[in-house]
Amino acid sequence: MIPQKTVQLLAVQSLKGTSSKAFFSTTVTNHKDYKLLVLGGGAGGCATAAKFSSKLGAGKVAVVEPADMHYYQPMWTLVGGGMKTLENSGKPMSQVLPKKADWIKQKVVGFDPKNNKVTTDDGQEIGYEFLVIALGLQLNYNQIKGLPEAFETPGVGSNYSPLYVNKTFESLKNFKEGNALFSFPNTPVKCAGAPQKIMYISEEYFRKQGKRDKANIEYYTSLPVLFGIKKYADALWKVVNERKININLRHNLVEVKPDSREAVFQNLDKPDELRTVKYEMLHVTPPMSAPDVLKNCSALVNEAGFLKVNKETLQHEDFPNIFGIGDCTSVPTAKTAAAVAGQCGVLRKNLNLTMQGKKPESIYDGYTSCPLVTGYSTCILAEFDMNGNPLETFPFNQAKERRTMFHMKKDMMPPMYWLGMLNGYWEGPKYVRKAMHLGLSK
Ligand SMILES: Cc1cc2nc3c(=O)[nH]c(=O)nc-3n(C[C@H](O)[C@H](O)[C@H](O)COP(=O)(O)OP(=O)(O)OC[C@H]3O[C@@H](n4cnc5c(N)ncnc54)[C@H](O)[C@@H]3O)c2cc1C
């Protein structure tokens, strides 16, 4: 692709008088075309750019990403529990994006898939031969009445944002007595286990601090189940019953009243029924959606606003030169970084084949995983496919709370992410799983 740069420079110089003045009117239209354009430099975008920029060489791949920092979001569960700091979870974007890819530090604001172009918020048009969309999920905190104001007051936190995750641990430390409430919204979310992981961590924290008998712990979830996969849901029901945690299914947080420290939940089966509950601590998982910019491009998305890709090949249903990876896609599996890892290898193979004019043939099995941290030293490692069948790496019952799995989550997964996945080397545990099961697993 040939870069085009048009620079018009008009200089009018007055040579009259004792001083000379220069007037420049400059119109710069940067228009560059790339072999591969990647939108979003998060887990999926960064890994994809690493693979393809090393294969295609410098100047062929660009990543459009506005953020200064890249965060390893799964660590925020531990940050909220005081086991890691927010600083531990992030690195400057400049350090993690691949050196051979151009970084366009802008937001995508428009798509033109028929003409292979996107627009960024500084007015640039960027052309591409192939496009990978990895824009993640948008957090819609403002859809809960009173919540933005409530974040300004004590006791309200959310592990889902770097802005509010430190407030979770502050709320835990300052807890005296009363209700500790944990919510799960009425939308798809990333890491569906995270809203309850922090609840188990909090319960253990209260015990360690001698405050457990002063805390009433309640989980309010919009879902009709505690967890989507029965094997792990059964194990979690045991945990909540043993630890005397109250579960309220089909209840959605709709309002927070910071002045009276009350949370209002709607009964989704009887929408007129609202329940107002006092809180000493409230952990909010916000409603989420595909990013507005994507939702607004009807040619690219399904009815729910997610990028319309083939769930097995990750290729767009209507534009064969467009692929998707991660949370912003319509792939019907739980949205996690582990799923992104599993998709990486499929995307690498299928995009390569498409670049050679061939048909995609690699198939994504829907692998996803959720390390369900149940305290300061235990974890249930849920791993499953897009049909809800367990797809476990280890040859033992992973529905059991284990210390080993906790250390894998806390100590092994971060380096696997930073060094392996973001550099394009980690494509999920498929081969480890096969080896562990002596070749008998999928
Ligand atoms: C609290 C919490 C706990 C989690 N726990 C786990 C876990 O234990 N295990 C696990 O596997 N996963 C976990 N996850 C989920 C995991 O972090 C995500 O599923 C994963 O990051 C998704 O990758 P992605 O590339 O799709 O999106 P992201 O990594 O979110 O990246 C999206 C990128 O797109 C950029 N972007 C957005 N809009 C634009 C725009 N208009 N233009 C350009 N760029 C844009 C963003 O800045 C961002 O960098 C957790 C997440 C959270 C928040």
The ligand as a Tripos MOL2 file, in Angstrom:
@<TRIPOS>MOLECULE
LIG
   53    58     1     0     0
SMALL
NO_CHARGES

@<TRIPOS>ATOM
      1 C1        -12.9310   -7.1210   36.6090 C.3       1 LIG1
      2 C2        -12.6180   -7.9860   35.4300 C.ar      1 LIG1
      3 C3        -12.2110   -9.2930   35.6550 C.ar      1 LIG1
      4 C4        -11.9170  -10.1230   34.5800 C.ar      1 LIG1
      5 N1        -11.4770  -11.3880   34.8380 N.ar      1 LIG1
      6 C5        -11.1210  -12.1910   33.8110 C.ar      1 LIG1
      7 C6        -10.5350  -13.4730   34.0640 C.ar      1 LIG1
      8 O1        -10.3330  -13.8630   35.2170 O.2       1 LIG1
      9 N2        -10.1920  -14.2380   33.0160 N.ar      1 LIG1
     10 C7        -10.3670  -13.8200   31.7250 C.ar      1 LIG1
     11 O2        -10.0160  -14.5570   30.8180 O.2       1 LIG1
     12 N3        -10.9240  -12.6110   31.4490 N.ar      1 LIG1
     13 C8        -11.2830  -11.7860   32.4550 C.ar      1 LIG1
     14 N4        -11.8000  -10.5230   32.2020 N.ar      1 LIG1
     15 C9        -12.2320  -10.1830   30.8230 C.3       1 LIG1
     16 C10       -11.1270   -9.7390   29.8880 C.3       1 LIG1
     17 O3        -10.3730   -8.7020   30.4390 O.3       1 LIG1
     18 C11       -11.7450   -9.2920   28.5600 C.3       1 LIG1
     19 O4        -12.6440  -10.2900   28.1190 O.3       1 LIG1
     20 C12       -10.6880   -9.0710   27.4930 C.3       1 LIG1
     21 O5         -9.8610   -7.9990   27.8720 O.3       1 LIG1
     22 C13       -11.3370   -8.8050   26.1360 C.3       1 LIG1
     23 O6        -10.3940   -8.4480   25.1890 O.3       1 LIG1
     24 P1        -10.8140   -7.5080   23.9520 P.3       1 LIG1
     25 O7         -9.5910   -7.3500   23.1240 O.co2     1 LIG1
     26 O8        -12.0440   -8.0170   23.3200 O.co2     1 LIG1
     27 O9        -11.2190   -6.1340   24.6310 O.3       1 LIG1
     28 P2        -10.3050   -5.1470   25.5380 P.3       1 LIG1
     29 O10        -9.1290   -5.8950   26.0820 O.co2     1 LIG1
     30 O11       -11.2470   -4.5330   26.4820 O.co2     1 LIG1
     31 O12        -9.7750   -4.1050   24.4730 O.3       1 LIG1
     32 C14       -10.5900   -3.2100   23.7500 C.3       1 LIG1
     33 C15        -9.7260   -2.0420   23.3080 C.3       1 LIG1
     34 O13       -10.4510   -1.2570   22.3670 O.3       1 LIG1
     35 C16       -10.1540    0.1060   22.6230 C.3       1 LIG1
     36 N5        -11.2270    0.9280   22.0700 N.ar      1 LIG1
     37 C17       -12.4830    1.1010   22.5440 C.ar      1 LIG1
     38 N6        -13.1660    1.9610   21.7620 N.ar      1 LIG1
     39 C18       -12.3250    2.3140   20.7570 C.ar      1 LIG1
     40 C19       -12.4630    3.1550   19.6130 C.ar      1 LIG1
     41 N7        -13.6070    3.8160   19.3360 N.pl3     1 LIG1
     42 N8        -11.4020    3.2820   18.7760 N.ar      1 LIG1
     43 C20       -10.2370    2.6000   19.0160 C.ar      1 LIG1
     44 N9        -10.0630    1.8020   20.0740 N.ar      1 LIG1
     45 C21       -11.0920    1.6640   20.9450 C.ar      1 LIG1
     46 C22       -10.0610    0.1900   24.1430 C.3       1 LIG1
     47 O14        -9.3420    1.3290   24.5620 O.3       1 LIG1
     48 C23        -9.3500   -1.1220   24.4700 C.3       1 LIG1
     49 O15        -7.9580   -0.9750   24.5390 O.3       1 LIG1
     50 C24       -12.0570   -9.6510   33.2430 C.ar      1 LIG1
     51 C25       -12.4390   -8.3250   33.0270 C.ar      1 LIG1
     52 C26       -12.7170   -7.4990   34.0990 C.ar      1 LIG1
     53 C27       -13.1020   -6.0650   33.8550 C.3       1 LIG1
@<TRIPOS>BOND
     1     1     2 1
     2     2     3 ar
     3     2    52 ar
     4     3     4 ar
     5     4     5 ar
     6     4    50 ar
     7     5     6 ar
     8     6     7 ar
     9     6    13 1
    10     7     8 2
    11     7     9 ar
    12     9    10 ar
    13    10    11 2
    14    10    12 ar
    15    12    13 ar
    16    13    14 ar
    17    14    15 1
    18    14    50 ar
    19    15    16 1
    20    16    17 1
    21    16    18 1
    22    18    19 1
    23    18    20 1
    24    20    21 1
    25    20    22 1
    26    22    23 1
    27    23    24 1
    28    24    25 2
    29    24    26 1
    30    24    27 1
    31    27    28 1
    32    28    29 2
    33    28    30 1
    34    28    31 1
    35    31    32 1
    36    32    33 1
    37    33    34 1
    38    33    48 1
    39    34    35 1
    40    35    36 1
    41    35    46 1
    42    36    37 ar
    43    36    45 ar
    44    37    38 ar
    45    38    39 ar
    46    39    40 ar
    47    39    45 ar
    48    40    41 1
    49    40    42 ar
    50    42    43 ar
    51    43    44 ar
    52    44    45 ar
    53    46    47 1
    54    46    48 1
    55    48    49 1
    56    50    51 ar
    57    51    52 ar
    58    52    53 1
@<TRIPOS>SUBSTRUCTURE
     1 LIG1         1 GROUP 0 **** ****
